[in-house]
């Protein structure tokens, strides 16, 4: 496989920005993936043109993280964490394409910016943002991340986790408050997630930002598992606040249900 560095153009500061250690680790994964059989450290080192001791450290780190596993004595294959990334990528690509027309329709119906997000460990990761045409632009763009414990969409995305898994995920977490409505302990987060699960949506008045509102709903797969969430969000001035629990909530829930159906 050709490296990205072989592209016709590079950033003018390529030598400054390029991280050789990261490059070597990812190339090691590519080499193991392309071999079609378990590889030893010496074989990986030969492919990389590195010493065995250098590759040993790479393999140790990748094995520690779950990206490689030892199938035979000192022979390594891809680990399950690689599959998690691959499946998450494929799923996210599908869901972006499926959700886009529904988010656009939701934006047009409500005149508020609409978003799609998934959970990445402790973060909410925004995959799609359809900006309103009314002038109240969203500050959440594609690739934006917010802590799941502080986010209404995060509570919905966490709602499928059993309590022991939720506790494990946030063990030793520091709950830094964004507003006075942010959970500041695992117990408070558990209560917020439980309430989101029971209601099947979250209506926010200032949960993430003062003078901001949002309505969030989960997207589920064919097994009923929460795989994503959508919302409409913006400053209070973008909403008819008397209709938050009425037409806005109904529109968001209906859009989430349509996306879920289209996912199969």
C-alpha positions as CSV (number, residue, x, y, z in Angstrom):
1,X,0.0,0.0,0.0
2,X,1.3,3.4,-0.9
3,X,1.8,5.8,2.0
4,X,-0.2,9.0,2.0
5,X,3.1,10.7,1.9
6,X,3.5,9.6,-1.7
7,X,0.6,11.9,-2.7
8,X,1.5,14.5,-5.3
9,X,1.3,17.3,-2.8
10,X,2.1,17.6,0.9
11,X,1.5,20.3,3.4
12,X,4.3,22.8,3.4
13,X,5.0,22.0,7.0
14,X,4.9,18.2,6.5
15,X,8.2,17.6,8.2
16,X,7.0,19.5,11.3
17,X,3.5,18.0,11.5
18,X,4.3,14.4,10.5
19,X,4.6,12.0,13.5
20,X,7.0,9.1,12.6
21,X,6.0,6.9,15.6
22,X,2.3,7.0,14.7
23,X,3.2,6.3,11.1
24,X,5.2,3.2,12.1
25,X,2.4,1.9,14.3
26,X,-0.2,2.3,11.6
27,X,2.1,0.7,9.0
28,X,2.6,-2.2,11.4
29,X,-1.2,-2.7,11.5
30,X,-1.3,-2.6,7.7
31,X,1.5,-5.1,7.3
32,X,-0.3,-7.6,9.7
33,X,-3.6,-7.0,8.0
34,X,-2.2,-7.6,4.5
35,X,-0.3,-10.8,5.5
36,X,-3.3,-13.1,5.8
37,X,-1.5,-15.1,8.5
38,X,0.1,-14.5,11.9
39,X,3.4,-12.6,11.7
40,X,6.3,-12.6,14.1
41,X,8.2,-9.5,15.2
42,X,11.1,-10.3,12.9
43,X,8.9,-10.4,9.9
44,X,7.2,-7.1,10.8
45,X,10.6,-5.5,11.4
46,X,11.8,-6.6,8.0
47,X,8.8,-5.1,6.3
48,X,9.2,-1.8,8.2
49,X,13.0,-1.7,7.9
50,X,13.3,-1.3,11.7
51,X,15.1,-3.2,14.4
52,X,13.4,-6.0,16.4
53,X,13.6,-3.9,19.6
54,X,11.8,-1.0,18.0
55,X,9.1,-3.2,16.5
56,X,8.7,-5.1,19.8
57,X,7.7,-1.8,21.5
58,X,5.2,-1.0,18.7
59,X,3.7,-4.5,18.9
60,X,3.6,-4.4,22.7
61,X,1.7,-1.0,22.6
62,X,-0.7,-2.2,19.9
63,X,-1.4,-5.4,21.8
64,X,-1.9,-3.6,25.0
65,X,-4.6,-1.4,23.3
66,X,-6.3,-4.4,21.7
67,X,-5.3,-3.6,18.1
68,X,-3.1,-6.7,17.9
69,X,-3.4,-10.1,19.7
70,X,-1.0,-13.0,20.1
71,X,-2.5,-15.9,18.2
72,X,0.4,-18.3,18.5
73,X,3.7,-18.0,20.5
74,X,5.2,-14.7,19.4
75,X,2.9,-14.6,16.3
76,X,0.5,-11.7,16.0
77,X,-2.8,-11.0,14.2
78,X,-5.2,-8.2,14.2
79,X,-7.1,-7.7,17.4
80,X,-10.9,-7.0,17.9
81,X,-10.4,-3.2,18.4
82,X,-9.5,-2.9,14.7
83,X,-12.9,-4.4,13.8
84,X,-14.6,-1.9,16.2
85,X,-13.1,1.0,14.3
86,X,-13.8,-0.5,10.9
87,X,-17.4,-1.3,11.7
88,X,-17.9,2.1,13.3
89,X,-16.6,3.8,10.2
90,X,-18.8,1.8,7.8
91,X,-21.9,2.3,10.0
92,X,-21.3,6.0,10.4
93,X,-20.9,6.4,6.6
94,X,-24.2,4.6,6.0
95,X,-26.1,6.6,8.7
96,X,-24.8,9.9,7.4
97,X,-26.2,9.3,4.0
98,X,-29.5,7.9,5.4
99,X,-30.0,10.7,7.9
100,X,-29.1,13.6,5.7
101,X,-32.4,14.1,3.9
102,X,-34.4,13.6,7.2
103,X,-32.2,16.2,8.9
104,X,-32.8,18.6,6.0
105,X,-36.5,18.1,6.2
106,X,-36.4,18.5,10.0
107,X,-34.5,21.8,9.6
108,X,-37.0,23.0,7.0
109,X,-39.9,22.1,9.3
110,X,-38.5,23.7,12.4
111,X,-36.3,26.4,11.1
112,X,-33.6,25.3,13.6
113,X,-30.3,23.6,12.9
114,X,-30.3,19.8,13.0
115,X,-27.5,17.5,14.0
116,X,-26.6,13.8,13.9
117,X,-24.1,12.3,16.4
118,X,-22.7,9.1,17.7
119,X,-20.8,8.2,20.9
120,X,-17.1,7.7,20.8
121,X,-16.1,6.4,24.3
122,X,-16.9,9.3,26.7
123,X,-17.5,11.8,23.9
124,X,-20.4,12.8,21.6
125,X,-19.0,13.0,18.1
126,X,-21.0,15.1,15.6
127,X,-21.3,13.4,12.1
128,X,-23.7,15.8,10.4
129,X,-24.9,19.4,10.8
130,X,-27.6,20.9,8.7
131,X,-27.6,24.6,9.3
132,X,-30.7,26.7,9.6
133,X,-31.5,29.3,7.0
134,X,-32.9,31.7,9.6
135,X,-29.5,33.1,10.6
136,X,-29.2,31.4,14.0
137,X,-26.3,29.2,13.0
138,X,-25.2,26.3,15.1
139,X,-21.7,26.2,16.6
140,X,-21.6,22.4,16.4
141,X,-20.0,21.3,13.2
142,X,-19.0,18.0,11.7
143,X,-16.2,16.6,13.9
144,X,-17.2,18.6,17.0
145,X,-16.9,16.7,20.2
146,X,-18.6,17.3,23.6
147,X,-18.4,15.3,26.8
148,X,-21.2,12.7,26.8
149,X,-21.9,13.2,30.5
150,X,-22.8,16.9,29.9
151,X,-24.9,16.5,26.7
152,X,-28.5,15.6,26.2
153,X,-27.6,13.6,23.1
154,X,-24.9,12.0,25.2
155,X,-27.4,10.8,27.8
156,X,-29.4,9.2,25.1
157,X,-26.3,7.6,23.5
158,X,-25.4,6.2,26.9
159,X,-28.9,4.9,27.6
160,X,-28.2,1.5,26.0
161,X,-25.4,0.7,28.4
162,X,-26.1,-1.5,31.4
163,X,-25.2,0.2,34.7
164,X,-22.0,-1.7,35.2
165,X,-20.7,-0.7,31.8
166,X,-21.7,2.9,32.4
167,X,-19.8,2.8,35.7
168,X,-16.8,1.3,34.1
169,X,-16.8,3.9,31.3
170,X,-16.8,6.8,33.7
171,X,-14.6,5.3,36.4
172,X,-12.2,8.0,37.6
173,X,-13.8,10.5,35.2
174,X,-13.7,14.2,36.1
175,X,-17.1,15.7,35.7
176,X,-16.4,19.3,34.9
177,X,-19.6,21.3,34.8
178,X,-20.6,23.2,31.7
179,X,-23.6,24.7,33.4
180,X,-25.4,24.2,36.7
181,X,-27.4,21.4,35.1
182,X,-24.3,19.3,34.3
183,X,-24.1,16.0,36.2
184,X,-21.1,16.2,38.6
185,X,-21.0,12.6,39.7
186,X,-21.6,9.1,38.4
187,X,-24.8,9.0,40.4
188,X,-26.2,12.2,38.8
189,X,-25.2,10.9,35.4
190,X,-26.9,7.6,36.0
191,X,-30.1,9.5,36.9
192,X,-29.9,11.7,33.8
193,X,-29.3,8.7,31.5
194,X,-32.1,6.7,33.2
195,X,-34.5,9.6,32.7
196,X,-33.5,9.9,29.0
197,X,-34.1,6.2,28.6
198,X,-37.5,6.3,30.1
199,X,-38.7,9.4,28.2
200,X,-37.1,8.4,24.9
201,X,-36.0,12.0,24.3
202,X,-34.4,14.9,26.1
203,X,-35.8,18.5,26.0
204,X,-33.0,20.9,27.1
205,X,-33.4,24.4,28.4
206,X,-29.8,25.6,29.1
207,X,-28.3,22.1,29.9
208,X,-25.2,22.7,27.8
209,X,-25.3,26.4,27.3
210,X,-27.1,29.3,29.0
211,X,-29.9,30.7,26.9
212,X,-29.7,27.7,24.5
213,X,-32.3,25.0,23.8
214,X,-32.4,21.7,22.2
215,X,-34.6,18.6,21.6
216,X,-32.9,15.3,21.2
217,X,-34.1,11.8,20.2
218,X,-32.4,8.4,19.7
219,X,-31.8,6.5,16.5
220,X,-32.1,2.8,16.9
221,X,-31.1,-0.2,14.8
222,X,-33.3,-3.3,14.0
223,X,-32.5,-4.7,17.4
224,X,-33.7,-1.6,19.2
225,X,-30.1,-0.6,20.2
226,X,-29.3,3.1,20.3
227,X,-26.7,3.7,17.6
228,X,-27.0,7.5,17.2
229,X,-28.9,10.5,18.2
230,X,-30.3,13.6,16.5
231,X,-31.3,17.0,17.8
232,X,-32.3,20.5,16.8
233,X,-30.5,23.1,18.8
234,X,-29.7,26.8,18.9
235,X,-30.2,29.9,21.0
236,X,-33.5,30.4,22.7
237,X,-34.3,33.1,20.2
238,X,-34.4,30.5,17.4
239,X,-37.4,28.8,19.0
240,X,-41.0,29.5,19.7
241,X,-40.4,28.4,23.3
242,X,-44.1,27.8,23.9
243,X,-43.9,25.0,21.2
244,X,-40.9,23.2,22.6
245,X,-42.8,20.3,24.1
246,X,-45.3,20.3,21.2
247,X,-44.5,20.6,17.5
248,X,-40.7,20.7,17.9
249,X,-40.6,17.6,20.0
250,X,-43.0,15.8,17.7
251,X,-40.9,16.7,14.7
252,X,-37.7,15.5,16.2
253,X,-39.1,12.2,17.4
254,X,-40.7,11.6,14.0
255,X,-37.5,12.3,12.2
256,X,-35.5,10.0,14.5
257,X,-38.1,7.2,13.9
258,X,-37.9,7.6,10.1
259,X,-34.1,7.4,10.2
260,X,-34.4,4.3,12.4
261,X,-36.7,2.7,9.9
262,X,-34.5,3.5,7.0
263,X,-31.6,1.9,8.9
264,X,-33.6,-1.3,8.7
